[in-house]
Amino acid sequence: MKKSRLFSLLCACWPGAGEMYLGLMNRGLAIMLLFWGIIILCVSVGSAILLLILPVIWFYSFFDTLTLRNLDYYALTELQERDEYFFQELMGDRYDLPGVVQKYHIFLGFALIIAGGFL
């Protein structure tokens, strides 16, 4: 069943909602949690530097929704069947979060120390 173009456009204005409307719940939830999590983090810490990431997330979500809306029925159904979080799609077959953390634990540790010091 084809989704409404107008409602898809309106949902695309809210990060994650467009993906959810098109049936990609995991992807939409991940984008929405990332977007609002950054806002909550910035408000609770009192630093606005991370807010610079929000336009990137918003544009990604907006154009991702419009791209998904223009897919044919079979391609969208295939994506819905293997609904992944958006970072899993970026990493492809290499998605192994515990393995990535274990491999880059020193780099992640330094990044967290620097981020903590900055905040």
C-alpha positions in Angstrom: 0.0 0.0 0.0 1.4 3.4 -1.1 1.9 6.0 1.6 0.6 9.5 1.3 3.1 12.0 -0.2 1.9 14.9 1.9 1.9 13.0 5.2 5.3 11.6 4.4 6.6 15.1 3.9 5.1 16.3 7.1 6.5 13.3 9.0 9.9 14.0 7.4 10.1 17.3 9.2 10.3 15.4 12.6 13.5 13.4 12.9 12.7 9.7 12.9 9.0 10.1 12.4 9.1 9.7 8.6 11.0 6.5 8.8 8.5 5.2 11.4 5.6 6.2 9.1 7.2 4.2 6.3 7.4 1.1 8.5 11.1 1.3 9.5 10.6 1.5 13.3 14.1 0.6 14.4 15.7 3.2 12.1 13.2 5.9 13.1 13.6 5.1 16.8 17.4 5.3 16.6 17.3 8.6 14.8 14.7 10.0 17.2 16.6 8.9 20.3 19.8 10.3 18.9 18.3 13.7 18.1 16.5 14.1 21.4 19.2 12.5 23.4 21.7 15.2 22.2 19.2 17.9 23.2 18.7 16.4 26.6 22.5 16.0 27.1 23.1 19.6 26.1 20.4 20.9 28.4 21.6 18.8 31.4 25.3 19.6 31.0 24.8 23.2 30.0 26.9 23.0 26.9 25.6 23.9 23.5 28.5 22.6 21.4 26.8 19.3 20.6 23.8 21.2 19.2 25.9 21.7 16.0 25.2 18.0 15.2 21.4 18.5 15.2 21.1 20.0 11.7 23.1 17.1 10.3 20.8 14.6 11.9 17.7 16.5 10.8 18.8 16.7 7.2 19.8 13.0 7.2 16.4 12.1 8.5 14.5 14.4 6.1 16.2 13.3 3.0 16.3 9.6 4.1 12.5 9.8 4.4 12.0 11.3 1.0 14.3 8.8 -0.6 12.5 5.9 1.1 9.2 7.3 0.1 10.2 7.2 -3.6 11.2 3.5 -3.5 9.0 1.0 -5.2 6.8 -1.3 -3.1 9.1 -4.3 -3.3 12.3 -2.4 -2.3 10.5 -0.8 0.6 9.1 -4.1 1.7 12.5 -5.6 1.6 13.9 -2.8 3.8 11.0 -3.2 6.3 11.8 -6.9 6.6 15.4 -6.3 7.6 14.7 -3.1 9.5 18.0 -2.1 11.0 19.2 0.8 13.1 20.7 3.5 10.8 24.2 2.9 12.2 24.0 -0.8 11.3 23.4 0.1 7.7 26.4 2.4 7.7 28.7 -0.3 9.0 27.2 -3.1 6.8 28.3 -6.6 7.6 31.0 -5.3 10.0 28.4 -4.4 12.6 29.7 -5.8 15.9 29.5 -3.2 18.6 31.2 -5.2 21.3 34.0 -6.1 18.8 34.4 -2.5 17.8 34.6 -1.3 21.4 37.1 -4.0 22.3 39.2 -3.2 19.2 39.2 0.6 19.7 38.9 0.8 23.5 42.0 3.0 23.9 40.8 5.5 21.3 37.3 5.5 22.8 38.8 6.0 26.3 40.8 9.0 25.2 37.8 10.5 23.4 35.6 10.1 26.4 38.3 11.7 28.7 38.7 14.6 26.3 34.9 15.0 26.0 34.6 14.9 29.8 37.4 17.5 30.2 35.8 19.7 27.6 32.4 19.6 29.2 
